[in-house]
Each structure stands twice: as structure tokens, then as C-alpha cells.
Amino acid sequence: MAEAPIEMWEMQLAFAIGLLGIYAGWRGTIAKMTGFYDLSGAVRTLLFGLVAGVIAASVIDLMVLRSIREGTANILSVSLIAIIIAMAESAFALFILGRPNTVGLRASPPYGWTLGLGFGAMRSAHLNVRLFDPEVWQGTTGFGIANVIFGCLLTITICVGHASASAWQGYRILENDRLRAYLKSALSRAILVIVTVLSVFEPLTLLLIAPIVLISWFPAQELWLPSGMTPAAKQAYRRTLRQSDVHQSRAESRIKGKLVESDE
């Protein structure tokens, strides 16, 4: 029986951190949109992303990470493999998000977000295992508090990065811009793959894309995810958010034992 590259509890922690990336990515607009889109469909695309992420993570480990580790890789071969993997992911996202039923529901952006979260969770979980393995690269890999923290940062970057790319692709599908969205999202995913794999060997490499991923969070939450709503649904959604803010402020300022005044 083949032995695990690291202790079993360390591997479980690596995958737990990867799955926590789904929780982190589910915060914000996507969590507030419950009731405004088909939640069961979003969970289904999340599962699709998990399965696709397992396959992609295995291919990336075999053809990219291992070649870098063994010193047989060059920038051209690594880039070519990353582009092929990214194009396959974008094609899969186009297939899932561009189906007539999904487009008819205008659910492509939120479904894209959950699809990317699932994909990124499995990718980051696999990279975390390599990050905790001291045999991968002497000096930067191995289990320790510093790499646990870095694994969390790596997970958030990968999950939000893939989710943003998929949500944007879904947003452009609704705008009937499939080809250019496919090419641009594939390029962004390829860069994300290359940089995150290199960060296992040189952690500071993550700084090349982490700020861009952070910036992508805001248009995703404010524009891409709500873009699938009809005008009436957007109005109801914004009214719900305003009421939630009012209720929260009243809850924080109320005196215990005193009834809260209601406008109803």
C-alpha cells in the first residue's frame, strides 16, 4: 500500500482549509441572494466544480508541479500546459453556464461563482498537501504554523480567483459575448494556475496575483453576481438589504427588555 506523502491528520487539515475556501467565498452577495435564485442549482454547480477541480488538480500536480520540482520544466512548457488546462476549465464553465435552462433563468453569474468555488477548493486542497510536504522543496515546504497561515491565504486566493473568473464568464454569457469571455477567462485562469503553483516553491510569488484577486471581489459582488436578476428582483433585493441594515442597527442600539418600534 502506497504511503501518504504527509501524516493523515496533516492531509485532513490541508483539505479542511481548502473546503473553508468555499465558506469564505460564499460570504457577501452570494449569501444574501438566497431566495432570489435557485439555490439547488447553485449547489449542483458547486458539486460539478468539486469534481472538475479534483481532475484538474491531479493533472496540474503531475504535469506542472512535478516537472518544476524535478527541474525538467521550462517557462514555455509550463505555460502551454497551464493554458490547455485553463482552456479546458473555461470550456467546461461555458458548457455548464451556457445551457439554455441556466441562461433562461439568468443564473449564469451566481452559478459561475459557485462552480469556481468548488474548482478552487479542490485545487487549493491539493496544493496545501504539497505545501505541507517537506520533501517537495527544501526550505519552503513542510508542516508549520507559517505554512498553515500561507495555506489559508493560498486557498482564499485560488477560490476567489476561480470564482471571479467563472462569475465574469457567466456575466458575459448573459451579454451574448461567449467567445471573447472564453478566451479572456482562460488566460486569467492560466495565470492563476502558474502563479499559485510557483508560490509553493516561492511564497512571495503569490503577491503577483493576490491584489488582482482582491480587486476582482468588488465588481463580482456589486455587478457580476446581481446582473442575472430582473429589474423587479433587483429592486426587491435592494429593499431587502436596506431592511436588513435597519434591523441590524436597531438590534445593536436597543436596550435589553425594551420593545423595538416597528414601521409596519
C-alpha positions in Angstrom: 0.0 0.0 0.0 1.4 3.4 -1.0 2.0 5.7 1.9 0.6 9.2 2.1 3.1 12.0 1.4 2.3 13.5 4.8 0.7 12.5 8.1 -3.0 11.7 7.7 -4.1 14.4 10.1 -2.0 16.9 8.2 -3.7 15.9 4.9 -7.1 16.2 6.5 -6.1 19.7 7.7 -5.0 20.6 4.2 -8.3 19.6 2.7 -10.2 21.2 5.5 -8.5 24.5 4.7 -9.4 24.0 1.0 -13.1 23.5 1.9 -13.0 26.5 4.1 -12.3 28.5 0.9 -15.9 27.7 -0.1 -17.2 29.3 3.1 -15.0 32.3 2.6 -16.2 32.7 -1.0 -19.8 32.2 0.0 -19.8 35.4 2.1 -21.0 38.6 0.6 -23.6 38.9 -2.1 -24.0 35.2 -2.9 -25.1 34.6 0.7 -27.6 37.4 0.6 -29.1 36.3 -2.7 -30.8 33.2 -1.2 -34.4 33.3 -2.4 -33.5 35.4 -5.5 -32.1 32.4 -7.5 -32.3 28.6 -7.5 -30.2 27.5 -4.5 -30.3 23.9 -5.5 -28.9 24.7 -8.9 -26.0 26.7 -7.3 -25.2 23.7 -5.0 -25.3 21.4 -8.1 -22.8 23.6 -9.9 -20.7 23.6 -6.8 -20.5 19.8 -6.9 -19.6 20.0 -10.6 -16.8 22.3 -9.6 -15.5 19.9 -6.9 -15.4 17.0 -9.3 -13.7 19.0 -12.1 -11.3 20.5 -9.5 -10.1 17.1 -8.4 -9.3 16.1 -12.0 -7.6 19.4 -12.8 -5.6 19.3 -9.5 -4.3 15.9 -10.4 -3.2 17.0 -13.9 -1.6 20.1 -12.6 0.3 18.2 -10.0 1.5 15.6 -12.5 2.4 17.9 -15.4 3.3 21.2 -13.8 4.3 20.9 -10.1 6.2 17.7 -10.5 8.2 18.9 -13.5 9.1 22.1 -11.6 10.2 20.0 -8.6 12.3 17.7 -10.7 13.9 20.6 -12.6 12.7 19.4 -16.0 10.3 22.3 -16.7 10.8 25.5 -18.6 8.6 28.5 -18.8 7.3 27.6 -22.3 6.2 24.1 -21.5 4.7 25.1 -18.1 2.8 27.9 -19.7 1.5 25.7 -22.6 0.2 23.1 -20.1 -1.4 25.7 -17.9 -3.1 27.3 -20.9 -4.5 23.9 -22.0 -5.8 23.2 -18.5 -7.3 26.7 -18.3 -9.0 26.4 -21.7 -10.5 23.1 -20.6 -11.8 24.7 -17.4 -13.3 27.6 -19.4 -14.9 25.2 -21.9 -16.4 23.3 -19.0 -17.7 26.5 -17.5 -19.1 27.6 -20.8 -20.9 24.3 -21.1 -22.4 24.5 -17.6 -23.2 28.2 -17.5 -24.3 28.5 -21.2 -27.0 25.9 -21.1 -30.4 27.2 -22.3 -32.1 26.5 -18.9 -29.4 28.3 -17.0 -29.4 31.3 -19.4 -33.2 31.3 -19.3 -33.1 31.7 -15.5 -30.3 34.3 -15.9 -28.4 32.3 -13.3 -25.1 32.1 -15.1 -23.2 34.5 -12.9 -24.1 33.1 -9.5 -23.8 29.5 -10.8 -20.4 30.5 -12.2 -19.4 31.8 -8.8 -20.2 28.5 -7.0 -18.7 26.5 -9.8 -15.4 28.4 -9.4 -15.5 27.9 -5.6 -15.8 24.2 -6.0 -13.0 24.1 -8.5 -10.7 26.3 -6.5 -11.4 24.4 -3.2 -10.1 21.1 -4.7 -7.1 22.8 -6.4 -6.1 24.6 -3.2 -6.6 21.5 -1.0 -4.2 19.6 -3.3 -1.6 22.4 -3.3 -1.9 22.6 0.5 -0.9 18.9 0.7 2.2 19.7 -1.3 2.9 22.8 0.8 2.9 20.6 4.0 5.2 18.0 2.5 8.8 18.7 3.4 10.1 16.5 0.6 8.6 18.8 -2.2 11.0 21.7 -1.8 13.6 22.2 0.9 13.3 25.5 2.7 9.8 26.5 1.8 7.6 23.4 2.2 6.8 21.4 5.4 4.2 21.5 8.1 4.3 24.5 10.4 2.3 27.4 11.6 3.7 29.7 8.9 2.7 27.3 6.1 -0.7 26.8 7.7 -1.3 30.5 7.5 0.1 30.7 4.0 -2.2 27.8 3.0 -5.2 29.8 4.1 -4.1 32.8 2.0 -3.4 30.5 -0.9 -6.8 28.9 -0.6 -8.7 32.2 -0.5 -6.7 33.5 -3.5 -7.4 30.3 -5.6 -11.1 30.0 -4.6 -11.9 33.7 -5.1 -9.8 33.8 -8.3 -11.6 30.9 -9.9 -15.0 32.1 -8.7 -14.4 35.6 -10.1 -13.3 34.2 -13.4 -16.4 32.0 -13.7 -18.8 34.6 -12.5 -17.4 37.1 -15.0 -17.7 34.5 -17.7 -21.3 33.9 -16.7 -22.0 37.6 -16.8 -20.6 37.9 -20.3 -22.6 34.9 -21.4 -25.8 36.8 -20.5 -24.4 39.6 -22.7 -24.0 37.2 -25.6 -20.3 37.6 -25.5 -19.2 33.9 -25.3 -16.1 33.7 -27.4 -14.1 36.7 -26.0 -15.2 35.7 -22.5 -14.0 32.2 -23.1 -10.5 33.4 -24.3 -10.1 36.1 -21.6 -11.2 33.8 -18.7 -8.9 31.0 -20.0 -6.0 33.5 -19.9 -6.8 34.6 -16.4 -7.1 31.0 -15.2 -3.8 30.1 -16.8 -2.0 32.9 -15.0 -3.7 31.8 -11.7 -2.6 28.2 -12.2 1.0 29.1 -12.9 1.4 31.7 -10.1 -0.2 29.6 -7.4 1.9 26.5 -8.3 5.1 28.6 -8.2 4.1 30.0 -4.8 4.5 26.6 -3.3 8.2 26.9 -4.1 8.5 30.7 -3.6 5.7 32.1 -1.4 6.2 35.7 -2.4 5.1 34.8 -6.0 1.6 34.9 -4.7 1.8 38.7 -4.4 1.7 38.9 -8.2 -2.0 38.0 -8.3 -3.3 38.4 -4.8 -4.0 42.1 -5.2 -5.8 41.5 -8.5 -7.9 38.8 -7.0 -8.8 41.1 -4.1 -9.8 43.8 -6.5 -11.9 41.4 -8.5 -14.0 40.7 -5.4 -15.7 44.1 -5.6 -17.1 44.1 -9.2 -18.1 40.4 -8.7 -20.2 41.3 -5.7 -21.6 44.6 -6.9 -22.1 43.9 -10.7 -21.5 40.4 -11.9 -23.5 38.4 -9.4 -26.6 40.6 -9.3 -26.6 41.0 -13.1 -28.8 38.0 -13.6 -31.7 39.5 -11.7 -34.6 41.1 -13.4 -35.3 44.8 -12.6 -38.1 43.8 -10.2 -35.9 41.2 -8.5 -33.1 43.8 -8.1 -35.5 46.3 -6.6 -36.7 43.7 -4.1 -33.2 42.6 -3.4 -32.0 46.1 -2.6 -35.1 46.7 -0.4 -34.3 43.5 1.5 -30.7 44.7 2.1 -31.9 48.1 3.3 -34.3 46.5 5.7 -31.6 44.1 7.0 -29.4 47.1 7.7 -32.2 48.8 9.6 -33.0 45.8 11.6 -29.3 45.2 12.4 -28.8 48.8 13.6 -31.9 48.6 15.8 -30.7 45.3 17.3 -27.4 46.8 18.1 -28.8 50.0 19.6 -31.8 48.6 21.5 -31.9 48.4 25.3 -32.5 44.9 26.6 -36.0 44.5 27.9 -37.4 47.3 25.8 -39.7 46.7 22.8 -38.3 47.6 19.4 -40.5 50.0 17.5 -41.7 48.8 14.1 -42.6 50.7 11.0 -45.1 48.0 10.0 
